Amino acid sequence: MSDQPLDLRRSMQVIRRHWIAVTAVTLLGLAAGAGYTEYKPPLLTSDALVQLSTGNAATMASQVVIANSDQVLATALPNVAPSMTLSQLHPLVKVSSLSSSILSVSASGKTARDAQQTAGAVRTAYLQWAAVHGKLYKMTATSFGVVTSATGPSKRSTMIVTGLIGAIIGLILGVIGALALSRRDRRLRLRDEIADAIGVPVLASLPVVHANDAAHWSKLLDEYEPGVSDAWRLRNALRYLGLFDPRYPTARHHGGQSVTVLSLSTDKRALALGPQIASFAASLGVSTVLVIGRQEDASVTATLRVACTAQAPKRGGSLRVIVADHDDPDLQPDATLTVVVSVVDGRNPSVAAAAPTTVTVLGVTSGTTTAEQLARVATSAATHGNSIDGIFIADPDPADPTTGRIPQLVRPARNSQPTRLSGIQTETRR
């Protein structure tokens, strides 16, 4: 997958596949944006006006500097809200001249009350300074009106905006992360990718039963009924492999037919393919034997072996199960179909020599194996005389538009139908 370019459709498939992670990062961005507003809420601003008796521009400019000086602000500090230091108060206060005789003291605060109290405290401190030093500038200063009500964006509206911005940033980061991970992920998800890995076609892809204990395995063997489309895929795949003709399920083949279903120990969902194939064939009335041979990693098939050991013949007596404790399980010549379940090491695949079966298929779950693992399995199987004849996909990716290059089934011979001819020339008699 890492070698293929990402177009819009593949990008959407990757995002859909990692939607949980992308959603989590988006929600994290939303929470971060809202948390930023909670930690640093928007400030409200209140104004207090001072009228000066002078109309001199130079005097007004000097008074703006004085009203915002450390001396005046230090005097106002005991009365500002909440309590803060001089360095914290400086960014909250802004002094400007509205006209040649009106001075505006603006103060910001987290609440309306804090902004009004701070603006009033700074104005009072400046009036105190002007009462002592105003004569030097030949001016007087008096309050002009009341401290205005604090205005500014509400905390709620600001939190909505910052939350949306955080969510958008989180979504972008989540999408970028998902696309980056997909470029590094070497696991195969598409049918065509899996088929191309070993040059073997995908014969069928279907959901599998996720059996976690012996009871689930027993239920699968007794009651498995695929959907109409899945049943059709299984019938066509078994017919293509020549295991039996679904049109004549009770017809006997010489010596019986057999299939080995290989899967990897790291791909636990694909283990259900063999039992599902056997149960499906038995549901058609085919005399079927399911063989669970000795595996390299017994823990993978432990619950399946327990279920098969206690399994009584059901499916109308068409299904039998055998648990073998040796490397060479006995095939049943009296059965129309024998399904052998074989699990190989997912980290170091090695197909041990065993009794040869009519065909060998590989069970793979979408998004669990790499091309290298499949190639090792195919090479090991071929070394022991069991070439891979087809692939069955467990739990295919719902967004996968590929087919795995399913071969065209051989059509049965039919009698030629009459052909309607047109435009035949007739000879004109004289």
N, C-alpha and C positions, 0 to 999 in steps of 0.2 A: 504493500500500500504506500510506503514511503517514497517509492520511485514514481508514482503517478501524479500528474498535475492535478491541483484542486480547482475544479470549475465550480460554478454556482450550485449546481445540483449536488455534487459531492460534498461541498461545504455545508449545505443544508442538511445532508445526511449525517455528517459528523456532528453538527450542532444538535440534531435531534437525538443522536445516539448518546451524547453527553449532556442531555438536557438537565439532568439533576445537578451536575457540577456547575453548569452555566447559570441555572436558577439560583443555586446557593451563592455564587459570587455576586449575582445581581442583587439578591436580598442583603448580602453583606455590604454592598455599596450603598443600598438604600438606608440601612441602619447607620452606616458611617456618616452619610450626609445629614440624617436627622440628628444623630448624636453630636455632630459638630455644632448645629444650631442650639442644641440643649446646653452644650458646654460653653458656647460663645454666642449668646442670643443677640439679636439686632438691638442696637442702641436707639433710645428715644432722645429727642433733642428739645430743650426748652430755652426760651430767650428772655433776657432781662435788659431793659433799656435804661440808659442814663442820658440826661440832657445837660449839655455844657453851655456855659454862658458865652463862650468864645466862638467866633466863626472863622478863626484862623486855621487854614489847612495844615500848616506846620505844627500847630498846637494839637490838632486832632490826631495827626500821625504819631506824635510823641505820646499822647494819652492812650492810643491803642497799644503801644509797646508797654507802657507802664501798667495798664490794666491786666496785661498778660504776663507780668514779670513775677519772679520768684517772691519778691517782697509782698505783693498783693495776694498771690495764691497761698503763701505760707500763712497769712493772716486769716484766709478763708478756710484753711484745712480743718480746724476743729468743728466747723459747722456743715461740712459737706457730708453727703451720704452716698454710699456707706463709707466707713473710715478707710483712708488710704494714705499713701505717701505722696510727697510732692511730685516725684517722678511719674507716679500713676495718674495724678491729677492733670498734669500738663497736656496730655493728648486729648483729654475730655473737654477742654475749655478752648474756645475760639472767640477772639475779640475783633470786631470790625467796626468801621464807621458807616452808618447808613446815610448820613448827610453831614453838612458842615458843623452841626451841633448835636447830633444824636449818635451815641455810642451803643453798640449792641454786644451784649455778653451772652454767648451761646454755650450751653453745657449739655453734655450727653450722659445718659445713665441707663442701666438695664431696666429700670422701671420709671414710670412717669413721675412718681414722687421723688426718686433720687435725682432725676434731671432737674426738676423744679427747685429742689432744695439746694443743689450745687450751684445753679445759676443765681439764685437769690443770695447765697453765701458769698460768691465772688463779687457780685454787685455791691453788697454791703461793705466788703473789705475795700473795694476801690473808693467808695464814698468816704470811708474813714480816712483813707490816704489823702483824698482830695481836700477834706476838711482841714488837714494839717499842712499840706504842701501846695494847695491850690493857689495861694497868693504869689508863689514864685512864678506861676504861669499866667497870673492875672486872669483867673477864671474860677468859676464855682461849678459844682456838680450836684445835681438833684435826681431823684428817681423819676422815671417817666413811665407811668402806667404800672400795671402789675406784671408779675412773672407769668409768661404765657404758658398755656397747657402744653405738655410734651407731645410731640408728634413723631411719627416714624412707622416703618413697616411692623405689622404684628408678628409675634413669635410664631404663631401657627402658620401663617402664609409663607414666612421665610423658611420654616421647617419643611413645608411641602416642596418648595422650590429646591432647596438643598438636597432633600431626599431624592427627588427626581434626577437631579444632576448626578448624585452618587450612584443611583440605580443605572443610569445610562453609562457612566464610567465603568461600573461593575460588569454590565452586560458586554461592553466592548472588550474588557480584560478577559472575561470568561470565554468569549468567542475566540479571541486570539489564543488563549491558553489551550482550548479544545483543539483548534486547528494545528497548533504547534505539537501537541501530544500525538495527534493522529499522524503527523508526518514521521514521528519517531516510533510509532507503534507498528511492529512488523507482523502482528497477527492478521490472519486473513479473514475477511468478513463476507466478501461477495462470492457468489457461486463461480463466476468466471475466474476469479483469483485462485480459488481452491482447485478448480479443474486444471488451470494452467500450471500450477505448482508441480504436478507430476504427469501432466498430459493424459489424464483420465477423466472421462465425462462424469458429471453429476447426474445420477439416474433418478433421484427423488429427494425432495426436501420436505420435511414435515415436523411439526411440534412433537416433543417427546414428553413422556410422563416423568415428573421429577420424583422418583421414589426414594424416600429417605430411610425406610426400614423394611423389614421382611413383610409386614402386612401390606404395604403399598405395592411391593413386587408381586405378592400373591394376587392382589386385586387386578394388577395389570394383566397377569397371565390368564385370569379367569374372565375378566370383563372388558378388556381393551376393545374399543370400537372406534376406528378412525372416522373422521368426517368424510363426507362424500368425495371431496376433492383429494384429500389425503389417501383415501382408499383407492381412488383411480390411479394416483401416482404410484402407489405400491404395486398394484396389479400390473401396470405397464412395465415397471422396473423388473419385477420377477419374471415377467414374460420375456423381456429383452434378454435377461441373463439365461433364459432357457431352463429355468428351474421347474416350471410347470406351466401349463396352459390354463389360465383362469376360467376359460370357457368349459374345460373338462377337468375339474379339480380332482376327481377320483381316478383319473387315468393313471396307470402305473408306468413309470419309466424303468428302463432296464437297470437294475441295481440301485434304484433310488437316486435322487439328486441331493446335493449338499452345498452349503454356503458357509464360509467363515466370515464373520463380521468382526473386523479389527477395529480397535479404538485405543486411544492413549490413556494412560493412568491419570494424566492431568486433566483429562476431558471427561468428567464423571457423567455429564448429561448424555453423551454419545453412547454410554453403556446400555441405555434403554432401547437402542435401535434393534439389537438382536432379539430380545424378548418380544418387542412389538411386532417384528416381522414374523416370528414364530406364532404368536397369538393371532395375528391377522390371517395367516395361512390356515391355521386350524379353524378359524371362524368360517372359512369358505368350504370346510369339509375335507381339507387336505390332511392326510395322515402325516403329522409333523412331530419331530423330536427336537427338543431344545437341549443342547449339550453345553454345560458350563465346565470348561476344562480347568486344569491347575494353572494359576496365574503367577507371574513374578511377584506382584504386589497383591497378596491375598486380601488386604484391607479394602481394596476397591470393590471387590465382588463379594465381600463377606455377607452382607445382608441378602444379596441375591441368591447366594448359595444356601443360606438358611431357608429362604422361601422355597427354593426348588427342592430341597431335601424333604420338606414337609408337604410339598404340593401333591395333591391327589389328582388323578386324571379327570379333567373336566373338558369343557368345550365339546361336549358330546363324545368324549373319548378320543378326539382327534389329536389331542396334544399330550405328549409325554415329556418328562424332564429327566435329565441325567446329570448328576454331579460327579465329575471324574477327578480322581486324586493322582493322576499320572499325566505325563506330557503327551501321551498318544491316546486320546479318547477314542473309544470304539464307536464307529459310525454304524447306524442302524440300516441294514439293507432292506428291511421289511417296511421302512417308512418311505413315503413319497418324497418328503423333504426333511433334511436334517440341517438345523441351524446351530453352528458352533460359535460360541462367544469367546473371543480372545482379546486380552488386554495386554498391551506392551508398555514398557517404561517410557513415559513422556519425555524425560530428560535425555535418555540414551536409548532410543528405540531399537529393539532387536527382536525380530520375529523368529522364535525358536522353531526348529523343525518339528512338524507334527503330521498327523495323518492328513494326506492331501484331500481337499474337497473339490467339488466340481468347479466352483468359482470362489473368489475372494473379493470382498468389498470392504471399503474403508469408511468407518463412521466418524464424522467430524462435526463438531458444534461450531457454528459461526462465531468468529472472534475469539477462538481459544488456542489455535495452533499457528505455527509459522510455516512458511514454504520449506525451510530447512528440515523441520521435524517431519513433514509429510514425505519429503524426498528420502530421508533416512529410513522411514517405515517401508516405502516402496522398494528401496534398494535391498533392505534386509529380507523382505518377502520374496523378491525375485531371486535372491541368492539361494533360498531354500525351496525354489520351485513353485512359489505361490505368487504369481503376478497379480497386481490389483486390477480387477475387471471393471470396477465402478465405484462411485462415491455416493454415500447417503449423507445428507446434511440434516443435522438435528437443530431445531429451533433457529431457522433461517432468519436473517435480518429482514424485518418487514419492509425496510426501505430499499432492499436489494432489487434492482430492475433487471439483473442478468439472469441467465438460465443455466449456466454451467455447461452450455453446449450439449444439451441432451440429444443423443443420436436419434435419427428417424427410425422408428420401429419397422421391421420387415413386414410388408403387407402380405396377407395371405393371397394365394393365387385365386383369381376369379375368372369365371367364364367371360369371354369378350362379349360386350354388349353391342347390339346393332347400332350402326352409325347412320345418321340421317344425312343424305347427300343432297346437295342443291346445285342447280346450274348444269344438269346433265344435258349434253347436246343430243338431239335426236336426228336421225337421218331422214331427210325428206325424200319420199318416193315420188317419182314422176308417173 
